[in-house]
Amino acid sequence: MSEHDQTLTYDDVVANLDDLPSLPAVVMELLTSIDQDNIDISVLARKVSHDQALTAKTLRLANSSLYGLQVRVTTIQQAITYLGFQTTRNLITAAAVTGGFTTSQCPAFDHQAFWRHSVASAACAKVLARQVRFNQDYAFTAGLLHDIGRLVLVSCFPQHYARVLEYRSEHDCYLLDAERAVLGIDHVAAGLALAEHWNFSDTMRLAIAGHHDPAAPGASFLAAIVHVADAVAHALDLSGPEDDLVPPVSTVAWSALGLDQDAFLQLFRETELQYEEISMVLLATN
Amino acid sequence: MTASYQHLALAQVQVGMILSDELLDVQGQILLPQGTVLTAAMLALMPRHGISMLAVLAPAESPEQQAAARLHRKQRLDHLFRRHDADSIADADWASTLLRNYVAHFRLGDTEAP
């Protein structure tokens, strides 16, 4: 990668991943083990409790109306008791990841809007998952992390990404196409590089890989859920940047969900409500 | 539930606003019926019941204001979908067309011809 060459390769991205801020060790452990159920819960609860900011954010989420708890949980152990291990793990991850990156090197990048969109996609994916009887915790986390590659590109290559944003507004095209045109690599590849580096589970990896192309052979059902959730979050205008664009919706993903108009109207309503509540907790300090 | 309600954080709710739905506590018991005019005393008690948001009726708007707001929402929607050709006869993009129609129905209360 030379100073004047604008394009990046997958290896350039991988070589720079070590410069990213690292997540708390316990969160890394959670992300790598999302497919496993045999983790020692009491050890986990104790580890998380050492991080007070993380604990506070997690408990606020757990106590939000999203989960409709009849009691107020005050410890991670209690959250696990009432919400289950999967859901609590999911909340801890969400609380940790939304605050883990700085993008101040690239002022043109709208950090707030990025996270608003990620939270909106997560909320929508969670509701969608319930409607199609898929694991809601996977859907929420995948929705939250689907564009994480964008943060990798912005954090590691801020000048490059500034040119991507310029190109996008000049051509008024999709950000994905601007990335490919300027960098020769897109946020999907960067997200996969990070997923590899951080040892994400295969479930998350497949969802990140397929969220723009859920019709590709081998793409997962979760990729279809995240793909539609992404489009719905844009269409509902929840992140709100002036020049936002709704991405094209894959007919394969749309059909795979098999939902009718009433189901979508219900989805819009619930997504808006949940988005309000989750973003108040997760994005409060950003 | 009507189209003209808004979900507000407790801090934004003002005395005199009207509940758009009945208000339940965490046990599902009715605290206040639908249509209650909120008083300062009621609002002060909300945190004790673990309530942080309320659904209240949106203030009545004149027909002109409503029409302007509706037009604004329609323009915003057209802007968001500006890369999507609503009149396209190509079947390949029918999922985008459906999404657009559903969101239009949700935001504007009608369906646009595909």
Interface residues (C-beta under 8 A of the other chain):
Chain A: S65 L69 Q70 R72 D172 C173 Y174 A231 V232 H234 A235 L236 D237 D244 L245 V246 P248 V249 S250 T251 A253 W254 S255 Q261 F264 L265 F268 R269 L273 E276 E277 M280
Chain B: H7 A9 V26 Q27 G50 M53 R76 L77 L80 F81 R82 R83 H84 A92 D93 W94 A95 S96 L98 L99 R100 Y102 V103 H105 F106
